[in-house]
Amino acid sequence: MTTRKRTYVSVFGVNHDDTELSARQEFYLSEIEYKLLLENYSAQNIENVFVLNTCNRTEVYTMSDSLLEVINIYRDVKKINNEHLHNHSFIKYDKEALQHFFQVGCGLRSKILGDYQIIGQMRTAYNESVKHGLIGTGFERLFQSLFSAGKEFTNRTKFNDGSASHGYQVANIINGLSLSEQSRILLIGVGDMAQKILNHMRDYSKHPVTIVNRTYSKLYTFEGYEQVNTARLENLPYLIKKHDVVISTIPVDDYLNAGQAANLNAKGIFDLTVPSSISILFNASKHQVFDIDAIEEYTQKTLNIREKAIPQVEALIDKYITNYYKWSSSNQQNKIFRLFETELENYLKKESKRFKPDFEIEVSPKKITELFMKNYYSKLVEKSVV
């Protein structure tokens, strides 16, 4: 029989590092399941629990003494049998769990290294746990440390510089083109890629944007459509002549005439389709043409910068973990002293009933020591588990 020190934080779940998408989907929590899970944790009076549920990971963090109960509640909500749970999920304890928590929060474990969106997702999930009364002192301190660490990563390293998304890179390249104030941008498609490109372009330029799509009605589901011009895809050859930058996120070669395209003077052509469609219609010697490979070269430059910053990020994570341990140890000692004060107060009340109200009770040093050690040693015993 072996003993180990009680852990501070534990985590179990699945993520893209170790689990295929087909298995991750079985662990993913729907909106209804997510709410039900938090409600069940709250009903069982679990003080510290946090659930991160994204397309790449479903992870549940808690304090170690609640881990088994937390896993069982999750299993019952998802209706997953024990064997499947065991075969596909991971469990991390203590420092390994804390390292995982900070690495996820800062983007070290994201599919796109340094993805800044994850900290926002963690903050949202944290707020949901707060609403359900699931964040006690331990996790409140832990998240304060994470949010402080996030600021320090940004201010002291280049780990979060720029963005590794294609949408950001397109917007960044457009910002470097020699465009006049009257230059116009044509965006083809209304999918997720087009949405990200438009969102990033808002940060870089005020050039007028026109959006076209195969299904015209879908233009009105596009976030920010009221701030741009819209047109029908069948007018594409005419529209290309009138715009200085053309960005295609959907195949459109069947709408174009190669001869017309070759004589255009657009300053930037961006083809994000696979296989390429629009870029092959333009003369690369006359136009600045960027296909998906060219965009990914810019993306890789960003990732190279971030990779060089990894040692700095890891060192900062170690610092925050060390500080959390120090705080946790100090907090545990404070709890012991508060319990001792309560024990002493109860003893004085009990003794006072034996005498007149104005009688001053003396407590011997021996008795004080006895009361203190009663609480101190009981806590030491609790901190060792089989």
N, C-alpha and C positions, 0 to 999 in steps of 0.2 A: 504494500500500500504506500503510495507516495502522496506528498502534500505539495501544493503550490500556492503561491500568494494569490489572494483574491484579485481578480482583474478589475480594472476601472471601467473599461468599455468593451463591448463585444459587437460583432456585426455578422449577419448571415444574409445570404441571398444569391443572386446570379448576376453576371455582367458579361459584356462582350469579350473580355479577356479569356474566359474559360468555357463559355457556354454558347453553343450554336443558336442562331436565331429561332429555329423551330422549338428548342427547349425553353429559351427565354420567354417566348410568347405564352407558354403555359404558366409562367410565374408572374407575368405582367398583371397588374391590378387595373381593372376597369374603374371608371369614376365611381360607380356604385360600390364596388368592392373596396376601393381605397377608403371611402367614407365609413363603410361598415367596419373595416379593420381598425381604424382609429377609434371608433365608438366602442368597439369591444375592448380595446386596450384601456380606454378610459373607464369602462364599467368595471374592469378588474383592478382599478386603482394603481396601474403601473406608472411610476413617477417619471421615468426618463425613457422615452422611445421616440424614434424619428424614422420615417419611411421615405426613402428616395425612390421614385417610380418614374423612369424615363424609357425611351425606346431602346436604350443601350444597357440599362441596369435596373433591377429591382432589389434594393438592399434595405435591411432593417437594422438600425443601430439601437442598442440599449445598454444598460448597466448589466454586468455579468450575472448578478444574482437573479435577474429577471429573464435571462436568455431562454431557458427551456420553456417557460410559460409563453413568452412572446412568439417562439417558433410554433408552438402548438396552436395558438390562436390564429396565426397566419395560415397554417396548414388547414385548419377547419374552414376558414373563410374561402380559401382557394380550392378546397376539396381535393387536395393532393395527398396521395398515400405516402407513408413514411419511406418506403423504398425509393420512390421517385425523388422525394425531397433529398434523401441522402446521396443519391447518385449524381445529382446535378447542382446542388447548392454548395456553397463554401461557408466556413465559419472561421473568423479570426478573433483573437483575444488580445487584450492588454495593449502593449506597444504596437504590435502588428496591426491591430484594429485601429489604433489612433493614427498610425502612418497611412493606412488605407483611407481613413476619413479625410485627412488633410490632402493627400495626393489626389483624391477624387475632386475635392473642393477647389483645388488650384488648377486642375486640368491636366495633371500628369498622367492620369489614367483615361483621358478622353480619347475617342477615336481620332479626333483632330487634336494633336498635341497643343496644350495651352488654350483649349476652347474656353472662352470667357463666359459662355452661356450657362455653364454648369453651376457657377456660384449663384446665379439668379434662380436656377431651379432648386438649389438647396435652400435658399432663403425662403422661397415660396413654400416648400415642404415644411420648413421649420415653423413658419407662421401657422400652417395648418395644425401642427402638433400643439402649438401654443393655444390655439382656439379650443382644442380638446383637453387642455389641462395636462399635457403629456411632457412638458418640459420643466424639470426640476432644476435645482441649483447646479447640479453637475453638468447637465447639457446646456444650460444657459451660459455657463462659463466656457464650455467647449465651443459653442458657436460664436461667442464674442471673440475667442481666440482665432477662429477661422476667418471671420470677417476682418479682423486686424491683420492677419497674415495676408489676406487677399490684397489689401492696400499696400502692404510692404512689398509683395511680389511685384506689383505694378510700379512702385516708386523706385525700387532698388535694383531691379533686374529688367532684362529685355524679354522675359518669358511671355509676356502678354502683348508685346509690340505687334501692331498691325493685326491682321486676321488671315487665317489660312483658308478661308472660304473662297470659292470661285467668284461669288458675288462681290466680295470686297476687292478682289484683285482686278476684276473688270472695272469697277468704279475708280480704283486707284490709277489704273492705266489711262482711263479717259481723262482723269484730272491732269495727267501729264501731257496730253495732246495739245497741240497749238489750236485751240478753239477760240473763236470770237464770241462776244456776248450774244450774237444772233444765231450761233450754231444750234442745230436741232438734233435730237437723239431719237432714234426709232428702236423700240423694244418689241420683239416678236415673241408672243407666248405669254401665258398668265399662270404658269406653274410656280412651284416653290422657288426654283432658281431665279425666275424673272422677278419674283417678289423680293428676294434678297438683294438682287442687283438694284432695283428701284430704291429700296430702303437705304442702301449704302450711297447711292448717287445723291440722295437728298442731303447727305452730310458733306458732299464734295462740290456740288455745282447747283446752279439755278437755271440751267439750260432747259428749255421746254422739251417735254417728252411726249411722244405719241406711241400708243400701245395698240398692237393688232393681234388677233387670235383667230383660229379656225372657227370656233363657235363664238359669235359676237356677244351673245347674252352672258357668257362667262366673264366678260370684261367688267361687269358690274359687281362681281364677287371679289374683285381684286382690291386689296387694301390700298387706298389712296387714289383710286381711279378718278375721283372727282377733281383731283389736282393735276390730271394729265389729259391729253387729247386722245381720242379713241378713233379707230378706223377699221374697215373690213379688210381681211387678208387678200381678197381678190384684187385690191388696189395696190398690192405690194410693189410691182415694178415702178409705178408712178411715185409711191411714197419714198422708195429708196433714192430716187433722183433728188428729192427735196430735203433729204436729211444728211447731216455731216458724219454721224456715227450710226452704225447699224449693228444691233445686237440680236442674234437669233438663238432662242432656246428650244426651238422645235424645228423639225425638218420642213423646209419650204421650197426645195428645188423645183417642185412641180408648178410653182407659182411664178417662176422667174424665166426670163429669156437670157441665155448666156451672152448673146451679142449685146443686149442692152446693158447688162451688168458690167461688162468689160470696159465700157466707155464712161463709167461714173467716176466722180471725183471725191468720194467719201474719204474722210481722213482716218477713219478707224472702222474695221470690220471685225466683229467678234462672233465666232461660230462655236457654240457650246453643244452642238449636236453630235451624236455618234451613230452612224458614220457622218462625216462632215457633209454638209449640203451647200450652204451659201458661200463658204470661203473658197471653194474650188472655182467659183464663177468670177472671181476677181483676180486681177493681175497683181501679184505680190510685189512687183517692182514699182508699181504706181500707187499702191495702197498699203496702209499698215494693216495687215491681216493677222488675226490671232485666232488659232484654233484651240481645241481643248488641251492639246499638249503644250502649246505655248503658255496658256494660262497656268497650267500646273507647274511649269518651270518657275514662274513668279511665286507660286505657292510654296514650292520647295525651298526657295530662298528664305521665305519667312520661317519655315520649319527649321532650317539650318540655324538661324539666329536663336530660335527658341531652344533647340537642342543644346547649344553651347551654354545656355543659362540654367540647365537642369541641376548641375552641382550646387549653384547658389540657392536654388529653390529647395533642394533637399536639405541643405544646411539650415535654412530658415525653418523648415518643418521640424527638424530635430530640436531647434531652439524652442519652438512653441510647445512641443510635446514635453520637453523638460520643464518648462514653466507650468504646464498643466499639472504635471506630477507634483511639483512643489506646492501648488495651490491646493490640490486634492489632499495632500498629506497634512497641510496646515489646517484645512477645513475639517478634516477628520479629528485632529487634536482639539479644535474648537468645539466640536460636537461633544467630545468626551468631557471637556471642562463644563459645558452647559449642563450635561447630565449630572455631573458632580454637584453643581450649584443647586440643581433641582433636588437631588438627594439630600443635600445639607439642609435646604429649606424645609423639606418634609420632616426631617429629623427634628429640627428646631420647633416646628409646629406640634409635633407629637409630644415632645418633652414639655412644651409650654402648658399643655393641658393638665399636667400633673402638678403645676404650681400656680400661684396667683398670676394674673395677667401682667403685673408690673415687675415680676421676678425676672432678673436677668440671668439667662442660662449661659453657663460657660461650657464651651466645647473643647475638650482636651486635644492637644496635637495628635495623640494616638488615635482618637475618634475621627478626626479629620482625615488622617492618613488611611484609616480603615475604609471610610466612605469613598475616598478618591480611588483607592486601589480596586475596590469592588467594581467600579465602572470601568476603570482603565483596563484591567485584566479581562473583563468580560468582552471588551471591544477587541482586544488582541486575539482572543479565541475566535471571535467572529471573522477576523481577517484571514484565518487559515481554513481552507476547505479541503476535503478529501478529493 
